[in-house]
Amino acid sequence: MNLKTPIGRLRVLAILEGVSFLLFAITMPLKYWFQIPEPNLYVGMTHGWLFILYVLFCIQNIFIHGWGIKASVLSLGASLVPFGTFYADAKIFKPQQKITA
């Protein structure tokens, strides 16, 4: 992944955002079953910032690469479901990076 290109940065951010989303599977039980709220606080704050950046980077790439409605909706909607950003990376971002390389 080339961090010098917008699509490369989006790919890295998609993976980070997806991992932060999955970390809730660990921190939520800690919070509600074991009354340890601190990890959820930090993961939640990190995930929130990564989510905002992911959406902004998606919008940037939508305009740069002229993605259609389907790719745009899938890339933005991928952040709302677990494993969605990993799917978007494999099906949208990675092929786009090969085209622009």
C-alpha positions in Angstrom: 0.0 0.0 0.0 1.4 3.3 -1.1 0.8 6.0 1.5 1.7 8.7 -1.0 -1.6 8.3 -2.9 -5.1 9.0 -1.6 -6.3 5.5 -2.3 -3.3 4.0 -0.5 -4.1 6.1 2.6 -7.8 5.1 2.4 -6.8 1.4 2.3 -4.7 1.8 5.5 -7.4 3.8 7.2 -10.0 1.2 6.2 -8.0 -1.6 7.9 -7.4 0.5 11.0 -11.1 1.5 11.2 -12.2 -2.1 10.8 -9.8 -3.3 13.5 -11.1 -0.6 15.9 -14.6 -1.7 15.2 -13.8 -5.3 16.0 -12.0 -4.3 19.2 -15.5 -3.5 20.6 -16.0 -7.3 20.8 -13.4 -7.3 23.5 -14.1 -4.0 25.2 -17.9 -4.2 25.4 -17.9 -7.4 27.6 -15.2 -5.8 29.8 -17.5 -2.8 30.3 -20.8 -4.6 30.9 -19.8 -8.0 32.4 -16.7 -7.0 34.4 -17.5 -3.3 35.1 -14.2 -2.2 33.5 -15.2 0.8 31.3 -11.8 2.4 30.5 -10.8 0.2 27.5 -14.2 0.9 25.9 -13.7 4.6 26.4 -10.3 4.6 24.6 -11.4 2.2 21.8 -14.6 4.2 21.4 -12.8 7.5 21.0 -10.2 6.1 18.6 -12.9 4.4 16.6 -14.9 7.6 16.4 -11.9 9.6 15.0 -11.0 6.8 12.6 -14.7 6.6 11.4 -14.7 10.4 10.7 -11.4 10.2 8.8 -12.6 7.1 6.9 -15.7 8.9 5.7 -13.7 12.0 4.7 -11.1 9.9 2.8 -13.9 8.0 1.1 -15.5 11.3 -0.1 -12.0 12.5 -1.3 -11.5 9.3 -3.3 -15.1 9.4 -4.7 -14.3 12.8 -6.2 -10.7 12.0 -7.3 -11.6 8.7 -9.0 -15.1 9.5 -10.1 -16.7 6.5 -8.5 -20.3 5.7 -9.4 -23.2 5.5 -7.0 -22.7 1.8 -6.3 -19.0 2.1 -5.3 -19.7 5.3 -3.4 -22.5 3.9 -1.3 -20.7 0.6 -0.7 -17.5 2.4 0.4 -19.3 4.7 2.8 -21.8 2.0 4.0 -18.9 -0.4 4.7 -18.0 1.4 7.8 -21.4 0.6 9.4 -21.1 -3.1 9.5 -18.4 -5.4 11.0 -15.8 -6.5 8.5 -17.3 -4.0 6.0 -14.2 -2.0 5.6 -12.2 -5.1 4.9 -14.7 -6.1 2.2 -14.5 -2.5 0.7 -10.7 -2.7 0.7 -10.7 -6.0 -1.2 -13.5 -5.2 -3.7 -13.2 -1.5 -4.3 -10.0 0.1 -3.0 -7.4 -2.5 -4.0 -8.6 -2.8 -7.6 -8.8 1.0 -7.9 -5.2 1.2 -6.6 -4.1 -1.2 -9.3 -5.8 0.9 -12.0 -4.1 4.2 -10.8 -0.7 2.6 -10.2 
